[in-house]
Amino acid sequence: MTENPAPGSEIDGFRLGECIHTGAQGRIFRVISPDHGFPTIMKLPRLGAFEPRENLISFEIEAMIIPALSGDHIPRFVAAGDLAKTPYLVTEWIEGESLESTLKRGPFAPDEIARIGAEIADAIHELHLQEAIHFDLKPDNLVLKKNGGVALIDFGLAHHARLPDLLAEEKRFAAGSAPYISPEQVLGVRTDPRSDIFALGVVLYEISTGELPFGVPATMAGLRDRLWLDPVPPRIRSREVPPWLQEIILRCLEPNADDRYQSAAHLAFDLRHPEQLALTARAHKSGRAGLFGQIRRWWRTRSARPALPMMPTAQVGRTPVIMVAVDTMHPDDPRQPMLQRATAQALSLSPEFRLICVSVIRAAPVAAGANIAESASGIHLDHLIRLRHWVEPLRLPARRLSLHVIESPRPEGTLLEFASSNHVDLILLGAPSPTQHTLAWWRSVASSVTANARCSVYVVRIPEPKPTPDSGYGDPHI
């Protein structure tokens, strides 16, 4: 084992460059060779006399989990050293700046908070889809990439549902950074992906107000306060925080995980579409609960028990994002009631759905008439009203529904892009009428979406008319 490695040292063919970080748990060096087509770093844990064994446990966890993950929001795995010889971990170096460094330059504007928050939620959703939970989300572990995205780093406290949980085996349940730990972690739960949503709520609170919602507790009693103590509303700390952002932050920080966002995909959607957000009393809250309210909250925590273990993908599966493409140009089309019934059936399978109704229309002519109804805004409003009428029979609560009218000459590409950027799990749309020429199917929106969507697609078709003696099979339009 290399003792006190320094720049220029070589470990298993990896030559060390500069040391870019020295922390309580280890050091990080740039790797000069070999070339993997992207910049790399090597992590080396602190070992030896007076070094806590947590250093090695966290290192083992990261070395075990990183190879099991992939995606745009996670560093690529390169190599890991033998624990019995020289423990090390070589991964991709993510080019960018930590959110912690960015915070030092001052507060963010609400639209920038929403953009960054949505990117973090995207990263969390990607992680949860791979059966992993980060459990240490904080500004230090969030890298703002040069392309505008966000990467998650430092998986030393993470949990993967299909791998051993070394921290749980060691009974170190509340491992993490005290300001960001969720109530479940305090209670000893390391299987709930909604803990990452709570931590993201703390991050959003911090970048919105410059303060932490629960301070920096140093004792277990201080950590337990977040099981019942509601934070000062963000708008009290900063008048720059709009009601919609306070609604989102306080929902993330609900002590009961069932009252939070149930998936990071839903959170990302609200951050990207605040105009669609249904506000509750959280948005206008102007202070903490009163004395009796706090006592009631505290009393409920006395009987709080850890939740049952769950797979991250099982939790995500309970919270589908469903998108239905509605043709508002032809509201009387016979496919419309069939599409409504199919949508109702899909929604009935989960109580925690999010329905997105989308109508793609062609842009209004540049020389639109002076009449409001003929203007671009008037046409947009008309289709939005039609969309609202279409969804009314479903009788959905506002918080589970959003309506979007999008102008585009390419409806198939627009639908695919919208579905991808909003983590849609299922797309419902109508197929061409059976009275159209057969080749029209292959040129249709439905065929393009079905062929290229990254999620499930359900196509509603009008049944073929039964042939009659006078219909004739030779008709070229059947």
TORGU-466811 format. One record per residue (C-alpha): residue number from 1; residue in one letter; chain; x, y, z. Coordinates in steps of 0.25 Angstrom, whole numbers, plus 5000, padded with zeros to 4 digits. Example, Ala and Ser with C-alpha at 12.3 -4.5 7.8 and 13.67 -1.06 7.14 Angstrom:
! TORGU-466811
{1; A; A; {5049; 4982; 5031}}
{2; S; A; {5055; 4996; 5029}}
! end
This chain:
! TORGU-466811
{1; M; A; {5000; 5000; 5000}}
{2; T; A; {5005; 5014; 4996}}
{3; E; A; {5008; 5022; 5009}}
{4; N; A; {5005; 5037; 5008}}
{5; P; A; {5003; 5037; 4993}}
{6; A; A; {5007; 5050; 4986}}
{7; P; A; {5006; 5057; 4973}}
{8; G; A; {5015; 5048; 4963}}
{9; S; A; {5012; 5035; 4971}}
{10; E; A; {5007; 5024; 4963}}
{11; I; A; {4996; 5014; 4968}}
{12; D; A; {4993; 5002; 4959}}
{13; G; A; {4996; 5010; 4946}}
{14; F; A; {4989; 5022; 4950}}
{15; R; A; {4999; 5034; 4952}}
{16; L; A; {4994; 5045; 4962}}
{17; G; A; {4993; 5059; 4959}}
{18; E; A; {4990; 5071; 4968}}
{19; C; A; {4982; 5068; 4981}}
{20; I; A; {4969; 5076; 4979}}
{21; H; A; {4963; 5073; 4992}}
{22; T; A; {4967; 5068; 5006}}
{23; G; A; {4956; 5065; 5016}}
{24; A; A; {4953; 5058; 5029}}
{25; Q; A; {4950; 5045; 5021}}
{26; G; A; {4961; 5045; 5010}}
{27; R; A; {4968; 5052; 4999}}
{28; I; A; {4965; 5054; 4984}}
{29; F; A; {4975; 5055; 4973}}
{30; R; A; {4974; 5057; 4959}}
{31; V; A; {4978; 5046; 4950}}
{32; I; A; {4988; 5049; 4939}}
{33; S; A; {4989; 5035; 4933}}
{34; P; A; {4983; 5026; 4926}}
{35; D; A; {4974; 5034; 4917}}
{36; H; A; {4960; 5030; 4917}}
{37; G; A; {4954; 5041; 4908}}
{38; F; A; {4949; 5049; 4920}}
{39; P; A; {4956; 5055; 4932}}
{40; T; A; {4958; 5046; 4944}}
{41; I; A; {4960; 5047; 4959}}
{42; M; A; {4965; 5037; 4970}}
{43; K; A; {4959; 5036; 4984}}
{44; L; A; {4968; 5031; 4995}}
{45; P; A; {4962; 5028; 5009}}
{46; R; A; {4969; 5033; 5021}}
{47; L; A; {4974; 5020; 5028}}
{48; G; A; {4983; 5017; 5040}}
{49; A; A; {4984; 5021; 5055}}
{50; F; A; {4973; 5030; 5060}}
{51; E; A; {4965; 5030; 5048}}
{52; P; A; {4950; 5026; 5050}}
{53; R; A; {4945; 5013; 5043}}
{54; E; A; {4934; 5022; 5037}}
{55; N; A; {4944; 5026; 5027}}
{56; L; A; {4946; 5012; 5021}}
{57; I; A; {4931; 5009; 5022}}
{58; S; A; {4927; 5021; 5014}}
{59; F; A; {4938; 5018; 5004}}
{60; E; A; {4933; 5003; 5003}}
{61; I; A; {4919; 5008; 5000}}
{62; E; A; {4923; 5018; 4989}}
{63; A; A; {4933; 5008; 4983}}
{64; M; A; {4921; 4998; 4983}}
{65; I; A; {4910; 5007; 4978}}
{66; I; A; {4917; 5016; 4967}}
{67; P; A; {4919; 5004; 4958}}
{68; A; A; {4904; 5000; 4959}}
{69; L; A; {4900; 5014; 4954}}
{70; S; A; {4900; 5021; 4941}}
{71; G; A; {4894; 5034; 4934}}
{72; D; A; {4897; 5048; 4931}}
{73; H; A; {4896; 5052; 4946}}
{74; I; A; {4906; 5042; 4952}}
{75; P; A; {4921; 5041; 4950}}
{76; R; A; {4926; 5030; 4942}}
{77; F; A; {4933; 5018; 4949}}
{78; V; A; {4947; 5015; 4944}}
{79; A; A; {4954; 5006; 4954}}
{80; A; A; {4954; 5002; 4969}}
{81; G; A; {4966; 4997; 4977}}
{82; D; A; {4967; 4984; 4985}}
{83; L; A; {4963; 4987; 5000}}
{84; A; A; {4973; 4978; 5005}}
{85; K; A; {4984; 4985; 4997}}
{86; T; A; {4982; 4999; 4993}}
{87; P; A; {4967; 5004; 4994}}
{88; Y; A; {4965; 5015; 4984}}
{89; L; A; {4953; 5019; 4974}}
{90; V; A; {4955; 5025; 4961}}
{91; T; A; {4943; 5032; 4954}}
{92; E; A; {4940; 5043; 4944}}
{93; W; A; {4943; 5057; 4949}}
{94; I; A; {4931; 5066; 4946}}
{95; E; A; {4934; 5079; 4941}}
{96; G; A; {4927; 5090; 4948}}
{97; E; A; {4925; 5097; 4961}}
{98; S; A; {4919; 5092; 4974}}
{99; L; A; {4906; 5099; 4978}}
{100; E; A; {4913; 5102; 4991}}
{101; S; A; {4923; 5111; 4984}}
{102; T; A; {4912; 5118; 4976}}
{103; L; A; {4904; 5121; 4989}}
{104; K; A; {4915; 5129; 4994}}
{105; R; A; {4913; 5139; 4982}}
{106; G; A; {4899; 5143; 4988}}
{107; P; A; {4884; 5140; 4987}}
{108; F; A; {4878; 5134; 4974}}
{109; A; A; {4866; 5140; 4967}}
{110; P; A; {4853; 5131; 4967}}
{111; D; A; {4854; 5126; 4953}}
{112; E; A; {4869; 5122; 4955}}
{113; I; A; {4865; 5115; 4967}}
{114; A; A; {4854; 5107; 4960}}
{115; R; A; {4863; 5104; 4948}}
{116; I; A; {4874; 5098; 4958}}
{117; G; A; {4864; 5091; 4966}}
{118; A; A; {4858; 5084; 4954}}
{119; E; A; {4871; 5080; 4950}}
{120; I; A; {4874; 5074; 4963}}
{121; A; A; {4861; 5067; 4964}}
{122; D; A; {4864; 5061; 4950}}
{123; A; A; {4877; 5056; 4956}}
{124; I; A; {4870; 5050; 4968}}
{125; H; A; {4859; 5044; 4959}}
{126; E; A; {4870; 5037; 4950}}
{127; L; A; {4876; 5032; 4963}}
{128; H; A; {4863; 5026; 4969}}
{129; L; A; {4860; 5019; 4956}}
{130; Q; A; {4873; 5011; 4958}}
{131; E; A; {4869; 5007; 4972}}
{132; A; A; {4878; 5016; 4979}}
{133; I; A; {4876; 5027; 4989}}
{134; H; A; {4887; 5038; 4992}}
{135; F; A; {4884; 5041; 5006}}
{136; D; A; {4894; 5052; 5006}}
{137; L; A; {4889; 5063; 4997}}
{138; K; A; {4895; 5077; 5001}}
{139; P; A; {4901; 5088; 4993}}
{140; D; A; {4915; 5082; 4994}}
{141; N; A; {4910; 5069; 4987}}
{142; L; A; {4903; 5076; 4975}}
{143; V; A; {4912; 5080; 4964}}
{144; L; A; {4906; 5091; 4954}}
{145; K; A; {4911; 5086; 4941}}
{146; K; A; {4916; 5095; 4929}}
{147; N; A; {4904; 5091; 4921}}
{148; G; A; {4894; 5095; 4931}}
{149; G; A; {4891; 5081; 4937}}
{150; V; A; {4894; 5076; 4951}}
{151; A; A; {4902; 5064; 4955}}
{152; L; A; {4902; 5057; 4969}}
{153; I; A; {4915; 5053; 4975}}
{154; D; A; {4920; 5047; 4988}}
{155; F; A; {4912; 5034; 4990}}
{156; G; A; {4918; 5030; 5003}}
{157; L; A; {4905; 5030; 5010}}
{158; A; A; {4896; 5025; 4999}}
{159; H; A; {4888; 5012; 4999}}
{160; H; A; {4885; 5003; 4987}}
{161; A; A; {4873; 4994; 4989}}
{162; R; A; {4880; 4982; 4982}}
{163; L; A; {4893; 4984; 4990}}
{164; P; A; {4897; 4982; 5005}}
{165; D; A; {4895; 4994; 5013}}
{166; L; A; {4907; 4995; 5021}}
{167; L; A; {4903; 5007; 5029}}
{168; A; A; {4890; 5000; 5034}}
{169; E; A; {4898; 4988; 5038}}
{170; E; A; {4906; 4997; 5046}}
{171; K; A; {4894; 5003; 5052}}
{172; R; A; {4898; 5017; 5048}}
{173; F; A; {4884; 5021; 5043}}
{174; A; A; {4885; 5036; 5045}}
{175; A; A; {4898; 5037; 5036}}
{176; G; A; {4898; 5049; 5028}}
{177; S; A; {4900; 5064; 5029}}
{178; A; A; {4891; 5069; 5041}}
{179; P; A; {4884; 5081; 5034}}
{180; Y; A; {4879; 5072; 5022}}
{181; I; A; {4875; 5059; 5029}}
{182; S; A; {4861; 5055; 5027}}
{183; P; A; {4852; 5051; 5039}}
{184; E; A; {4852; 5037; 5034}}
{185; Q; A; {4867; 5036; 5035}}
{186; V; A; {4865; 5041; 5049}}
{187; L; A; {4856; 5030; 5052}}
{188; G; A; {4865; 5020; 5046}}
{189; V; A; {4860; 5018; 5032}}
{190; R; A; {4869; 5016; 5020}}
{191; T; A; {4860; 5011; 5010}}
{192; D; A; {4851; 5023; 5007}}
{193; P; A; {4854; 5031; 4994}}
{194; R; A; {4846; 5043; 4999}}
{195; S; A; {4857; 5046; 5008}}
{196; D; A; {4865; 5051; 4996}}
{197; I; A; {4853; 5060; 4994}}
{198; F; A; {4853; 5066; 5008}}
{199; A; A; {4868; 5069; 5006}}
{200; L; A; {4865; 5076; 4993}}
{201; G; A; {4855; 5084; 5001}}
{202; V; A; {4866; 5088; 5011}}
{203; V; A; {4875; 5092; 4999}}
{204; L; A; {4864; 5100; 4992}}
{205; Y; A; {4861; 5107; 5005}}
{206; E; A; {4876; 5111; 5007}}
{207; I; A; {4878; 5116; 4993}}
{208; S; A; {4865; 5124; 4994}}
{209; T; A; {4867; 5131; 5008}}
{210; G; A; {4882; 5129; 5011}}
{211; E; A; {4878; 5121; 5023}}
{212; L; A; {4876; 5107; 5028}}
{213; P; A; {4861; 5103; 5032}}
{214; F; A; {4866; 5095; 5044}}
{215; G; A; {4879; 5101; 5047}}
{216; V; A; {4891; 5092; 5049}}
{217; P; A; {4887; 5083; 5061}}
{218; A; A; {4899; 5076; 5069}}
{219; T; A; {4890; 5066; 5077}}
{220; M; A; {4880; 5055; 5074}}
{221; A; A; {4870; 5063; 5082}}
{222; G; A; {4873; 5075; 5072}}
{223; L; A; {4871; 5066; 5060}}
{224; R; A; {4858; 5060; 5065}}
{225; D; A; {4852; 5074; 5066}}
{226; R; A; {4850; 5074; 5051}}
{227; L; A; {4839; 5062; 5053}}
{228; W; A; {4830; 5073; 5058}}
{229; L; A; {4836; 5087; 5058}}
{230; D; A; {4831; 5094; 5045}}
{231; P; A; {4842; 5104; 5039}}
{232; V; A; {4840; 5119; 5038}}
{233; P; A; {4833; 5121; 5024}}
{234; P; A; {4843; 5125; 5014}}
{235; R; A; {4835; 5138; 5010}}
{236; I; A; {4837; 5143; 5025}}
{237; R; A; {4852; 5141; 5023}}
{238; S; A; {4852; 5147; 5008}}
{239; R; A; {4841; 5155; 5002}}
{240; E; A; {4847; 5151; 4988}}
{241; V; A; {4842; 5137; 4990}}
{242; P; A; {4829; 5136; 4982}}
{243; P; A; {4817; 5129; 4988}}
{244; W; A; {4818; 5117; 4978}}
{245; L; A; {4833; 5115; 4982}}
{246; Q; A; {4829; 5115; 4997}}
{247; E; A; {4818; 5105; 4994}}
{248; I; A; {4828; 5095; 4987}}
{249; I; A; {4839; 5097; 4998}}
{250; L; A; {4829; 5095; 5010}}
{251; R; A; {4823; 5083; 5003}}
{252; C; A; {4837; 5077; 5002}}
{253; L; A; {4839; 5079; 5016}}
{254; E; A; {4827; 5072; 5022}}
{255; P; A; {4831; 5063; 5034}}
{256; N; A; {4822; 5052; 5029}}
{257; A; A; {4827; 5047; 5016}}
{258; D; A; {4813; 5044; 5011}}
{259; D; A; {4810; 5059; 5011}}
{260; R; A; {4823; 5062; 5002}}
{261; Y; A; {4824; 5061; 4987}}
{262; Q; A; {4824; 5046; 4985}}
{263; S; A; {4834; 5046; 4974}}
{264; A; A; {4845; 5055; 4969}}
{265; A; A; {4838; 5055; 4955}}
{266; H; A; {4826; 5062; 4961}}
{267; L; A; {4835; 5072; 4968}}
{268; A; A; {4843; 5075; 4955}}
{269; F; A; {4830; 5078; 4947}}
{270; D; A; {4825; 5088; 4957}}
{271; L; A; {4838; 5095; 4957}}
{272; R; A; {4838; 5096; 4942}}
{273; H; A; {4823; 5100; 4941}}
{274; P; A; {4820; 5108; 4954}}
{275; E; A; {4808; 5115; 4946}}
{276; Q; A; {4801; 5101; 4947}}
{277; L; A; {4803; 5099; 4962}}
{278; A; A; {4791; 5099; 4971}}
{279; L; A; {4794; 5107; 4983}}
{280; T; A; {4790; 5103; 4997}}
{281; A; A; {4791; 5109; 5011}}
{282; R; A; {4806; 5107; 5010}}
{283; A; A; {4808; 5117; 4999}}
{284; H; A; {4802; 5128; 5008}}
{285; K; A; {4807; 5123; 5022}}
{286; S; A; {4813; 5135; 5030}}
{287; G; A; {4818; 5129; 5042}}
{288; R; A; {4820; 5116; 5050}}
{289; A; A; {4809; 5108; 5056}}
{290; G; A; {4804; 5114; 5069}}
{291; L; A; {4807; 5108; 5083}}
{292; F; A; {4795; 5098; 5082}}
{293; G; A; {4798; 5094; 5068}}
{294; Q; A; {4813; 5091; 5071}}
{295; I; A; {4809; 5083; 5083}}
{296; R; A; {4799; 5075; 5074}}
{297; R; A; {4811; 5073; 5064}}
{298; W; A; {4820; 5069; 5076}}
{299; W; A; {4810; 5059; 5082}}
{300; R; A; {4809; 5052; 5068}}
{301; T; A; {4824; 5049; 5068}}
{302; R; A; {4823; 5042; 5081}}
{303; S; A; {4816; 5030; 5074}}
{304; A; A; {4824; 5032; 5061}}
{305; R; A; {4830; 5018; 5055}}
{306; P; A; {4839; 5015; 5044}}
{307; A; A; {4832; 5013; 5031}}
{308; L; A; {4832; 4999; 5024}}
{309; P; A; {4844; 4997; 5015}}
{310; M; A; {4842; 5000; 5000}}
{311; M; A; {4849; 4999; 4987}}
{312; P; A; {4852; 5013; 4981}}
{313; T; A; {4846; 5008; 4968}}
{314; A; A; {4833; 5003; 4975}}
{315; Q; A; {4831; 5017; 4981}}
{316; V; A; {4833; 5024; 4967}}
{317; G; A; {4824; 5013; 4961}}
{318; R; A; {4813; 5018; 4970}}
{319; T; A; {4814; 5032; 4965}}
{320; P; A; {4813; 5032; 4950}}
{321; V; A; {4813; 5044; 4941}}
{322; I; A; {4803; 5042; 4930}}
{323; M; A; {4802; 5050; 4917}}
{324; V; A; {4790; 5050; 4908}}
{325; A; A; {4791; 5057; 4894}}
{326; V; A; {4777; 5064; 4892}}
{327; D; A; {4773; 5068; 4878}}
{328; T; A; {4766; 5081; 4881}}
{329; M; A; {4765; 5084; 4866}}
{330; H; A; {4755; 5074; 4865}}
{331; P; A; {4747; 5073; 4878}}
{332; D; A; {4736; 5065; 4872}}
{333; D; A; {4744; 5054; 4867}}
{334; P; A; {4739; 5040; 4871}}
{335; R; A; {4752; 5037; 4877}}
{336; Q; A; {4751; 5048; 4888}}
{337; P; A; {4741; 5040; 4897}}
{338; M; A; {4749; 5027; 4895}}
{339; L; A; {4762; 5035; 4899}}
{340; Q; A; {4755; 5040; 4911}}
{341; R; A; {4751; 5026; 4916}}
{342; A; A; {4765; 5021; 4914}}
{343; T; A; {4771; 5033; 4922}}
{344; A; A; {4761; 5030; 4933}}
{345; Q; A; {4765; 5015; 4933}}
{346; A; A; {4780; 5019; 4934}}
{347; L; A; {4778; 5029; 4945}}
{348; S; A; {4770; 5019; 4953}}
{349; L; A; {4782; 5010; 4955}}
{350; S; A; {4789; 5020; 4964}}
{351; P; A; {4785; 5030; 4974}}
{352; E; A; {4797; 5038; 4973}}
{353; F; A; {4797; 5041; 4958}}
{354; R; A; {4800; 5054; 4951}}
{355; L; A; {4792; 5056; 4938}}
{356; I; A; {4798; 5065; 4927}}
{357; C; A; {4788; 5069; 4916}}
{358; V; A; {4795; 5074; 4903}}
{359; S; A; {4789; 5080; 4891}}
{360; V; A; {4799; 5084; 4879}}
{361; I; A; {4794; 5094; 4870}}
{362; R; A; {4800; 5101; 4858}}
{363; A; A; {4805; 5115; 4860}}
{364; A; A; {4795; 5126; 4857}}
{365; P; A; {4797; 5134; 4844}}
{366; V; A; {4807; 5146; 4845}}
{367; A; A; {4796; 5155; 4839}}
{368; A; A; {4785; 5150; 4849}}
{369; G; A; {4773; 5159; 4850}}
{370; A; A; {4770; 5170; 4859}}
{371; N; A; {4759; 5162; 4866}}
{372; I; A; {4764; 5156; 4879}}
{373; A; A; {4759; 5142; 4875}}
{374; E; A; {4767; 5143; 4862}}
{375; S; A; {4780; 5147; 4870}}
{376; A; A; {4791; 5138; 4874}}
{377; S; A; {4787; 5140; 4889}}
{378; G; A; {4772; 5138; 4886}}
{379; I; A; {4775; 5125; 4878}}
{380; H; A; {4783; 5120; 4889}}
{381; L; A; {4772; 5123; 4900}}
{382; D; A; {4762; 5117; 4891}}
{383; H; A; {4769; 5103; 4891}}
{384; L; A; {4773; 5104; 4905}}
{385; I; A; {4758; 5106; 4908}}
{386; R; A; {4755; 5094; 4899}}
{387; L; A; {4765; 5086; 4907}}
{388; R; A; {4759; 5089; 4920}}
{389; H; A; {4745; 5085; 4915}}
{390; W; A; {4751; 5072; 4910}}
{391; V; A; {4757; 5068; 4924}}
{392; E; A; {4745; 5073; 4932}}
{393; P; A; {4737; 5060; 4932}}
{394; L; A; {4749; 5053; 4939}}
{395; R; A; {4747; 5062; 4951}}
{396; L; A; {4761; 5063; 4955}}
{397; P; A; {4767; 5071; 4967}}
{398; A; A; {4775; 5083; 4962}}
{399; R; A; {4788; 5078; 4968}}
{400; R; A; {4788; 5066; 4960}}
{401; L; A; {4786; 5073; 4946}}
{402; S; A; {4793; 5082; 4937}}
{403; L; A; {4788; 5087; 4923}}
{404; H; A; {4798; 5092; 4912}}
{405; V; A; {4795; 5097; 4898}}
{406; I; A; {4808; 5097; 4890}}
{407; E; A; {4810; 5104; 4876}}
{408; S; A; {4818; 5095; 4867}}
{409; P; A; {4819; 5091; 4852}}
{410; R; A; {4824; 5077; 4857}}
{411; P; A; {4814; 5071; 4867}}
{412; E; A; {4821; 5058; 4868}}
{413; G; A; {4834; 5064; 4871}}
{414; T; A; {4828; 5074; 4881}}
{415; L; A; {4821; 5062; 4888}}
{416; L; A; {4833; 5054; 4889}}
{417; E; A; {4842; 5065; 4895}}
{418; F; A; {4831; 5070; 4905}}
{419; A; A; {4829; 5055; 4910}}
{420; S; A; {4844; 5053; 4911}}
{421; S; A; {4847; 5066; 4919}}
{422; N; A; {4836; 5064; 4928}}
{423; H; A; {4839; 5049; 4932}}
{424; V; A; {4826; 5044; 4926}}
{425; D; A; {4823; 5029; 4929}}
{426; L; A; {4811; 5027; 4919}}
{427; I; A; {4806; 5035; 4907}}
{428; L; A; {4792; 5033; 4902}}
{429; L; A; {4788; 5038; 4888}}
{430; G; A; {4778; 5034; 4877}}
{431; A; A; {4781; 5027; 4865}}
{432; P; A; {4777; 5031; 4851}}
{433; S; A; {4763; 5028; 4847}}
{434; P; A; {4761; 5015; 4840}}
{435; T; A; {4755; 5022; 4828}}
{436; Q; A; {4768; 5028; 4825}}
{437; H; A; {4778; 5022; 4815}}
{438; T; A; {4786; 5011; 4821}}
{439; L; A; {4799; 5018; 4818}}
{440; A; A; {4794; 5030; 4826}}
{441; W; A; {4797; 5022; 4839}}
{442; W; A; {4812; 5021; 4836}}
{443; R; A; {4812; 5036; 4834}}
{444; S; A; {4804; 5040; 4846}}
{445; V; A; {4807; 5046; 4859}}
{446; A; A; {4803; 5033; 4866}}
{447; S; A; {4813; 5024; 4859}}
{448; S; A; {4825; 5034; 4861}}
{449; V; A; {4822; 5035; 4876}}
{450; T; A; {4820; 5020; 4877}}
{451; A; A; {4833; 5017; 4870}}
{452; N; A; {4842; 5028; 4877}}
{453; A; A; {4836; 5030; 4891}}
{454; R; A; {4845; 5026; 4903}}
{455; C; A; {4833; 5022; 4911}}
{456; S; A; {4820; 5014; 4909}}
{457; V; A; {4810; 5018; 4899}}
{458; Y; A; {4795; 5014; 4898}}
{459; V; A; {4789; 5017; 4885}}
{460; V; A; {4773; 5018; 4885}}
{461; R; A; {4768; 5013; 4872}}
{462; I; A; {4754; 5014; 4866}}
{463; P; A; {4749; 4999; 4863}}
{464; E; A; {4749; 4996; 4848}}
{465; P; A; {4735; 4995; 4843}}
{466; K; A; {4730; 4981; 4840}}
{467; P; A; {4729; 4978; 4825}}
{468; T; A; {4715; 4978; 4819}}
{469; P; A; {4711; 4972; 4806}}
{470; D; A; {4711; 4986; 4800}}
{471; S; A; {4724; 4991; 4806}}
{472; G; A; {4733; 4985; 4796}}
{473; Y; A; {4747; 4981; 4799}}
{474; G; A; {4752; 4988; 4787}}
{475; D; A; {4750; 5002; 4792}}
{476; P; A; {4764; 5008; 4793}}
{477; H; A; {4760; 5017; 4805}}
{478; I; A; {4757; 5005; 4815}}
! end
